Amino acid sequence: MAMNGVLPLWKEKGMTSHDCVFKLRKILKTKKVGHTGTLDPDVDGVLPICIGTATKVAEYITDQGKTYEAEVTIGYSTETEDASGAIVDADESEKHLNRNDLLKALESLTGEIKQIPPMYSAVKVNGKKLYEYARQGIQVERPERIVRIDSIELLDEQTEWSGKELKFSIRIQCGKGTYIRTLAVQIGEALGYPAHMSKLTRTESGKFAAKDCVTLAEVAELAQNGDISSVLKPLSYGLSNFPFAEIDQKDIFAIKNGQVLDKHPLLEAENFLVLTVNGQPLALYKKHPERADKMKPEKMFGIPSIDEV
């Protein structure tokens, strides 16, 4: 029987997201495995993995909001903007920071803000990844982007920080494409000091939270015991940000063949609509770009059980 679903994986430090996919293909004995957004090797946390048919929804999980817990270090900045890079700027003065000033700095970076991706990132410029330029010592102009920071919560309870090097922890809720290490640098800039992100954990990705996750070792044990289905989330879970509509039996053939249909009322206010049979996603539809009263297929899922309906 084919394996389909979303595996809430806890990525441990020291591995790339691709490493996780490579190991899971071996453990689960299937090639159809994909991750939902890169986590740097030094970062641990929630990494939903799509398996089988669920690989078709990976991009929609990637687009959902994320929550991170980060440690910011004030006093020096690095070429990678995190703890792994060489120091590029340092301020060894005795620093004093109070809670109100820090909270103001965090507030100033909440909402829609501009970010320039780090040189050590996978963002492509002229078909080449930025980190490839960085490793060759080549500086290129990086495209500015607008990202959404929903909230930044200060996790430390102290009211003052003093010393040559200051550290504090924050929780960030944000949208797609946000670089937390760049945010750490921006917090330092708002306070008037060089800074970097010294630790980072992703605690939530869309609907997937740390409490739902399993490690690679636990996945291997579950697979060996034939219990992997106990931790797999269904395809519908990965699409839960969109509205669902159960279809009439008479429409199954048309939908399975990717036909254009009359626009469903739910698409008036939404970008996508999940069409289901007996609660199982059959297709993802969107507004027709040229015909206002119609909708067209975006993704077809072809769930085997549909053929038996």
N, C-alpha and C positions, 0 to 999 in steps of 0.2 A: 504493500500500500504506500502511495506517495506521501512524503512528509511535507505538510504545508502549515505555515503559521509564523508568528513573531516570537523570537526567543529573547527575553529580557536578560541580557548578559551584563555581568559586572566586570568591566575591563580592569585588569590589574596594571599597576605601573610597570614600565619596562617593555611593553609591547605596543606595536602600532595596531591600528584598527584592522589593517590588512593581515597582520599576524593572526589576529583572532579569527578572521574569516578562513584563513588557510588551515588553522588547527581544527576548526569546526567542520570543514569539508571532510577531513580525515575521520573525525570522531563520529559524525553523523552519516558518513558514507554517501554523501550527495554533493554534486558540484553547484547546485543552485542555492547559493548562500551569498548574501550581500549585507553590508552594514548600512547604517542610516546617518552617517556623518562622522568625519574623522575626529578622533581624540588623540592628542599628541602622546608620545610614549611616556612622558613624565606625569601625565594626567590619568587618574583612575576614575571609575564611575559608571554610570548607566549608559549602555550602548545596545540599543535594540538591534537585533539581527533578524533579517528577513530570510525565510527558508521556503523553497518551492514557489508556489503561486504568489506567496506574500512578497516576493522580490518586486512585484509590480507596484507595490504601495510604498516602497522604501522612500521615494522622493517626498511623499506626503507626510511621512513621519519626520523626515529631516526638516521639513518646513515648520513643524510645530515648535512651540516655545520650550525653552530649556531653563533649568535652575542649577546654579553652581555655588559652591562654597570655596572661597579663595582667600589666601593669605597675601597681603600686600606688604612689601618691604620698602620703606622710605630710606634713602641714603645713597643708593647707587642704581644706575640703569645698566642694562646689558644689551648686546647686539641681537639677542633672540627675544628680549622683553620678558624672559622667565629666568629661573635660577640656573639653567644649563649653559647660558651664553657667557662670553667674555665681557668684562666690565668696560663700558664705553664712557661713562660719566660718573663721578663720585663727588659727594659733598660730605666731608668729614667733620663739619661743624657740629657743635652741641645744639640739638634741636629740642624745641618744646612745642607740643601740639595739644590743644584742648578739644574736648568732645564736640563743642558747638561748631568750631571751625571745620572739623572733619565732617560733621553731618552736613554742613553747608556745601562742602566740596562734593560730597556724594549726591546731594540733591541737584547740584548744577549739572550732573551727568546723567540725570534721569529723564526719560522721554526719548524723543528722536534726536540722536546725536551723530556727528560725523566721525568716521574713523578712517585711518589709512592703514591697510593691512601690513603686518610686519614683513620685513624682507625675508625672514625665515618662515614662509608660509607657502601653502600649495596654490595660492591664487595665481592665475596665468596672465602674463603680459606678453603679447606677440607670440602666443602659442607655447611659451616656456614658463615653467613654474618659478615663482620668485626665489625659492630657496636654491634653485639651480644657479641663478644669477649670483646670489649671495655667496655660495660656495666658491665661485670663481672671482669673487671680489668686485663684481660689477654692480654698480648702483643704477637702478632704472626708476623712472617716474612711476609711482604706484597710484592706481585709481582710487580716489576718495569714494567712500560709500556711506549711505545713511543706514544706521541700525537702530533698533528699538530696545531701550532699557526700561522694562516695566517697573522695576524697583531695585534699590540697593539697600540692604539692611545691615547695619553695623552689629556684629555678633559679640564683640567685646563689651564688657560692662564698665571698664575703667573710664575715668573722666579726663585723665591727662596722660600723655606719653612724653618721656624725656630720654635723651641719649643721642649718640651719633647715628645710630641705626634704629628705626622705629618699625614695629610690626603690628598689624591688626588684621582681623578676619572679617569678611563680609559675605553676605548671601545675595546673589544676583539672579533676578528673573528677567529673561531677555528673549528676543526674537532671533530668527535665523541669521547666520553670518556675523554674529558678534564675536570679536576677539577679546577674551577676558584679560589676556596679558597686555593688550593695547589699552584696555580700560584701566588697568593698574598704573600704566605709565601716565595716562590722562589724569588720574587721581593725584599722582605726584605733581604733575604740572599745575593742577588747580591749587595745590598747597605750596608750590614754589620750590619743589625739590625733585631730584631724579628718583625714579622708583622702578620697581619691577614686580612681577607676580612670582612669589616664591613657592606657592603650593596651589593646587587646584583639584577639586573633585566635582564631577557632575552628578548631582543627586536626583535629577528628574530630566526626562526627555519625553515631551508630550505627556501622555497618560502613564508612562512607565516610570516607576520610582525605585529607589534603592531597595526597599523592602520586597519588591517583586523579583529581584535579580538573583541569578546563580552564577557561580564562577565556572571557568573552563573545567576544573577538576570535578565539580559537581555535575556538570553536563556529561562528562565522560562516564561517571558512575551511573547516572540515570540512563544513559544510552546502553550501557552494558547490561543493566537490569530490565531493559525494555520499558522504562517509565518516562521517556522523554516527553511524551504527550502531556504529562501532568504539569509541565511548566510552559508549554507552548501556548501563546495567546492566539485566538482565531484571527483570520483575515479582517473580520469586521471590527476588531479592537483597534487595528491600525488605521481604520477609516472613520473612527468614531467622532472626529471633528466635523464631519459632514453630515447633512440630514439623510435619512434613509426613507425609501418608499417601496412598499411591497407592490409588485406588479400583478396584473391579471394573467391567468394562464394563457390566454389568447395572444398575449404580447411576447411570450418567451421566444418564439421562433424569430420574430423581427429583431429583438434585442440581441439574441445570440449571433445574428448575422450583421450586426452593427448598423442597423438602419436608423435614419433620422426619424425622430418622433415629435409629436406635439409637445411643446414645453410644459413641464410640470410646474404648478404654482409655487413650489418650494424653491425653484430656481430664480424667482423674482428677486430674492434677497441673498441668495447664496451663489457661490461660483461653481460648486459641484454638487451632484446628487448621486447617492448610491442606490441602485435599483436591486432589489432582492427578491428571491423566491424562497418561501418558507424560512425567511430570516437570513438566508445565505446570500452574500453579495454575488451578483451576476455580472454587473457592469457599473462603471462610473461614467456618468453623463455630465455635459456642460452646455451652457447656452450656445446656440448656433451663432457663429460670428457674422453671418450675413442675413439670416432669417430670424427676425425677432420673436416669432411665434413657435420656433422649433428648438429642439435640443439634439446634440450629436454625441456619439460615444467618445470618451477620452481614454478609457482602459476597459478591456474585456478580461474577465477572470476565468471563465470556462471551468467552473467548479464541476467535477465529475458527477456529483449527486444530482445536478440539474438535469442531466440526460435521462434520469429515471423519473422526473416529475411528470 
